[in-house]
Amino acid sequence: MTPPYWVVWCEDGGSPTYKHPGPMDAQREAERLARAHPGKSFVVLCPIARVTETRLKVENFDPTDDGIPF
């Protein structure tokens, strides 16, 4: 399976903010950012796995219930 997206990360900090649809899109963005921020390094990353917890507990409450049983 092809990775669903790629991100660009600055090694000096900050979090990726955009999911690029392809590796070349991300690389072009890394190059643009490197030109805009001389001396900083930008890395193109792709996910190797996705883990999702699917158990979910939903509780519904009746906002009109005043708690009086009669």
Buried (B, 14 or more C-beta within 10 A) or exposed (E): EEEEBBBBBBEEEEEBEEEBEEBEBBBBBBEEBBEEEEEEEBEBBBEEEEEEEEEEEEEEEEEEEEEEEE
